[in-house]
């Protein structure tokens, strides 16, 4: 691994990184920072937890003029990711006097007044809320020279394709564009082919690290609950995420686990913003041991030390499997993933295995 001082960063930035105990760059940072410093458009994939946010931030932060307004905009698909990315950026930006603002939906627009009344240099936001403020002329993005689409495949899955095109048209015509995600889906390909003339495409590292053991078990729908309970009894994982395809299923499985005295909480988009933050914090703090969730928590949320991921349902889209499994095995720690496969799901899971060249062992234990 290279030191940050070898990547062409300003001395002030390197000193701040050292104080924050960031001494060596991750693989994605080694490859993206020097490229971003050159000023070209970049589309890159890298697994969850690999340091993508710091990679694209450091690729531009040295060019920010503190006398001007917003010069960097980061679009993200969810409010949780907006707050997470904003906080991560502020660790580096605050000591430099660079102001980072966050704008996201799920709250009254009047609640954004503190953010928009400050002189921000970087704005992180969900597309819809950002556009509301742009169109109302409450913020100006005409001087944005660095536009980042973070978790871009999820953003387009959420129906933000047109909004992302619109924001690109409102920023500087010579803005540098960065696409960052763990996977690239068809909608992302559509966007970059239509909107970018020149760009570098990089696929960095393995999508699923070797330190994650992947297993599958074939069963019927009625067998799933008993398999889950037996699995939990026989394995002493401390922190587990269980993924379901439907929101009502997360509530059902949470009730089942609570009845068997497991500390479980559900997480899905039906919950209020405060409820979602509270649930995530309880899980991060270890006060909740099992998080039963829809794919709202598969993407971009920073949760350390998840011992195991259980796919109660086979994901509806291949890339969702990659994002789910990315919750475990972070920072080279051992991870585990079990997927329950019913007869009607077999072809879909075979496609996932084929698309990503996965090695998923069949679990033959009699749960």
Order of alpha helices (4+ residues) and beta strands (2+ residues): alpha-alpha-beta-alpha-beta-alpha-beta-alpha-beta-alpha-beta-alpha-alpha-beta-alpha-beta-beta-alpha-beta-alpha-beta-alpha-beta-beta-alpha-beta-alpha-beta
